[in-house]
Amino acid sequence: MSPPADGSLFDDDWLTLREPVDHASRAHGLAEQAARWLARYALPTVVDLGTGSGSNLRYLAPYLGPDTRWRLVDHDEKLLARVASRSGQAINQTVATEARDLAHELPAAIAGGDLITASALLDLVSQAWLTRLCAQAATQRSAVLMTLSVDGHIRFDGQTEADDAALLAALARDQRRDKGLGMALGTAAPAALINELARHGYAVTAQPAVWHLGPQRAALAHALLTGWARAAGAALPEHAERFTAWATRRSADVAAGRTVIRVGHVDVLGLPGRDFGG
Ligand SMILES: C[S@@+](CC[C@H](N)C(=O)[O-])C[C@H]1O[C@@H](n2cnc3c(N)ncnc32)[C@H](O)[C@@H]1O
């Protein structure tokens, strides 16, 4: 149970573990704003990019009307196959899945979307990909809601650890490597999205969505720390063992209440501006 091994494939257990914390952390006001904007359409189409097993659908669906039509896009068919069983009867909207590689099929994936959304995807994408996304969204006059994008703010409350800084520096290197969608923006993605949307005349709102991982979230914290240590070890193999030991110590700190990890994310909503008739 851990964050991605190769950077583009994700473990379903990891997505399941993070889902309740993701939902609690999100900027709920942005979902309300997006829903109000979508209410202008009789049959609104929402495209969710990098759906995984459907966390963003389950979060957003209660805000949206029964006539909403969802298109859920991911390259991992196994994750998409889990959406229905995970969501049960709770979703009374029309839901379709599309297996696509967003490196090559972005235009078809987002064509016709009134709202283009994603959760926990943006750190994987490149500036060129984001530029293409925002250009097409502006042409279509689609709203854009990109949530739970890491912003690089990571804090360990309480005692600092000698290896915290080394681990975080190595992790930052891993976050910038190519994960199938070009050189990844990593933690620079939220600012890049805001700039691109503003350039196209969007009204943009950004709000924090911070994870607070204390003893009640020890399982998620352990999976996160283990994944960070693996990613940092891949970036600096000569320090891999040191990072593994660090994750073990830091997991014990969280479980014992000696530290709380704060992981910063940003939620961004862009609504087509007056120039676009929005
Ligand atoms: C961190 S997961 C987030 C999943 C889900 N949105 C959530 O919040 O639980 C990122 C998702 O992006 C998908 N993904 C990564 N690269 C992709 C690509 N090139 N094309 C399509 N989907 C991709 C992965 O399969 C994974 O489901």
The ligand as a Gaussian input file, in Angstrom:
#p B3LYP/6-31G(d) Opt

LIG

0 1
 C       -2.728000      10.141000      -7.841000
 S       -3.804000       9.264000      -8.885000
 C       -5.314000      10.152000      -8.573000
 C       -6.539000       9.317000      -8.812000
 C       -7.857000       9.991000      -8.434000
 N       -8.080000      11.211000      -9.183000
 C       -7.924000      10.257000      -6.951000
 O       -7.977000      11.428000      -6.553000
 O       -7.923000       9.277000      -6.192000
 C       -3.405000       9.798000     -10.542000
 C       -4.217000       9.104000     -11.621000
 O       -3.776000       9.571000     -12.903000
 C       -3.743000       8.480000     -13.794000
 N       -2.771000       8.778000     -14.854000
 C       -1.446000       9.010000     -14.729000
 N       -0.883000       9.198000     -15.929000
 C       -1.892000       9.089000     -16.852000
 C       -1.943000       9.175000     -18.269000
 N       -0.845000       9.397000     -18.993000
 N       -3.137000       9.002000     -18.884000
 C       -4.267000       8.766000     -18.158000
 N       -4.284000       8.660000     -16.811000
 C       -3.098000       8.826000     -16.168000
 C       -3.319000       7.292000     -12.934000
 O       -3.672000       6.052000     -13.513000
 C       -4.068000       7.586000     -11.632000
 O       -5.323000       6.973000     -11.609000

